[in-house]
Amino acid sequence: MEFKENMTKEEFEKAIQSAEDKVRTDYVKKVKDLESKLPPKKSDKEIELETKEKELLAKEREYKIKDVLEQNELPSGLSKYISADDIESAGQEISTILNEYLLNNSHKPKKHNNGGDSVTKEQFKNMNYTERLKLEQKNPELYKKLAN
């Protein structure tokens, strides 16, 4: 209804009602359009199935990681700390890194010295009694070996 200068009260109320109806209709159409774009609601069973599927996939992934770690001769306990997309290459990289770390940080003797206990048979023959006595007290095994 259009606005007129001299409207009766009924005509005025009808005009307002008509305008409200138009706004309400537009609003309902927009709401329905938006609701149709929403994904359908999932039932409790579907939600439960999805959570179980996620749990199974996580377990499967953990077992795959354990297998890869065991193939690379690494402790399988590391599987809970690894979450790589490419499990095979991750296992090889971890193996390389750990082996390098263990090799670089392992004990490396600085000198191959046995504490001056290296005495040859010739040196033993040239020793006097007091030197032989010191050798026997210091290293009895070497003394027995050289004395025989």
PATI-968164 format. One line per field, with one value per residue (C-alpha): x, y negated, z negated; residue number from 1. Coordinates in steps of 0.5 Angstrom, whole numbers. Last residue first. Layout:
<recs>
X = c(X; ...)
Y = c(Y; ...)
Z = c(Z; ...)
i = c(NUM; ...)
</recs>
This chain:
<recs>
X = c(216; 218; 214; 207; 208; 211; 205; 200; 203; 203; 205; 208; 211; 214; 217; 220; 223; 226; 229; 232; 235; 232; 235; 231; 225; 227; 228; 221; 218; 215; 208; 206; 207; 200; 196; 197; 192; 191; 185; 180; 173; 167; 161; 158; 160; 158; 151; 149; 151; 147; 141; 141; 141; 136; 131; 132; 131; 125; 122; 123; 119; 113; 112; 107; 111; 108; 113; 113; 109; 113; 120; 118; 120; 127; 131; 134; 132; 127; 124; 123; 119; 115; 114; 112; 107; 104; 103; 99; 95; 93; 92; 87; 83; 82; 80; 75; 72; 71; 68; 63; 61; 59; 55; 52; 50; 47; 50; 47; 47; 52; 50; 48; 41; 41; 43; 38; 33; 35; 35; 28; 26; 28; 26; 19; 19; 21; 15; 10; 13; 11; 4; 3; 5; 1; -5; -4; -5; -11; -14; -13; -15; -10; -10; -3; -3; 3; 3; 0)
Y = c(133; 127; 123; 125; 126; 118; 116; 119; 117; 109; 104; 109; 113; 107; 104; 111; 111; 104; 106; 113; 109; 109; 111; 117; 113; 108; 114; 117; 111; 106; 102; 101; 93; 92; 96; 90; 90; 83; 78; 84; 82; 83; 82; 75; 75; 83; 82; 75; 78; 84; 80; 76; 81; 86; 80; 78; 85; 86; 79; 81; 87; 84; 78; 74; 74; 74; 77; 77; 83; 87; 86; 92; 96; 95; 95; 100; 97; 103; 102; 95; 96; 101; 97; 91; 96; 98; 90; 89; 95; 93; 85; 88; 92; 86; 82; 88; 88; 81; 81; 87; 83; 77; 81; 85; 78; 76; 71; 64; 63; 58; 51; 48; 49; 46; 39; 40; 41; 35; 30; 32; 31; 24; 22; 25; 21; 15; 15; 17; 11; 7; 10; 9; 2; 0; 4; 0; -7; -4; -3; -9; -13; -16; -23; -24; -18; -13; -7; 0)
Z = c(-62; -65; -60; -61; -69; -69; -64; -69; -75; -73; -78; -83; -78; -74; -80; -82; -75; -76; -82; -79; -73; -67; -60; -59; -60; -55; -50; -52; -50; -56; -55; -61; -60; -62; -57; -52; -46; -46; -46; -47; -44; -48; -44; -43; -35; -34; -38; -35; -28; -30; -32; -26; -21; -25; -25; -18; -16; -20; -18; -10; -12; -16; -11; -14; -21; -28; -32; -40; -41; -36; -40; -44; -38; -40; -33; -29; -22; -21; -29; -28; -21; -25; -31; -26; -22; -29; -31; -24; -25; -33; -30; -24; -29; -34; -28; -26; -33; -33; -27; -29; -35; -31; -26; -32; -35; -29; -24; -23; -15; -13; -12; -6; -6; -13; -9; -4; -9; -13; -7; -5; -12; -12; -6; -8; -15; -11; -6; -12; -16; -10; -9; -17; -16; -10; -14; -20; -16; -12; -18; -21; -15; -11; -9; -6; -2; -3; 2; 0)
i = c(148; 147; 146; 145; 144; 143; 142; 141; 140; 139; 138; 137; 136; 135; 134; 133; 132; 131; 130; 129; 128; 127; 126; 125; 124; 123; 122; 121; 120; 119; 118; 117; 116; 115; 114; 113; 112; 111; 110; 109; 108; 107; 106; 105; 104; 103; 102; 101; 100; 99; 98; 97; 96; 95; 94; 93; 92; 91; 90; 89; 88; 87; 86; 85; 84; 83; 82; 81; 80; 79; 78; 77; 76; 75; 74; 73; 72; 71; 70; 69; 68; 67; 66; 65; 64; 63; 62; 61; 60; 59; 58; 57; 56; 55; 54; 53; 52; 51; 50; 49; 48; 47; 46; 45; 44; 43; 42; 41; 40; 39; 38; 37; 36; 35; 34; 33; 32; 31; 30; 29; 28; 27; 26; 25; 24; 23; 22; 21; 20; 19; 18; 17; 16; 15; 14; 13; 12; 11; 10; 9; 8; 7; 6; 5; 4; 3; 2; 1)
</recs>
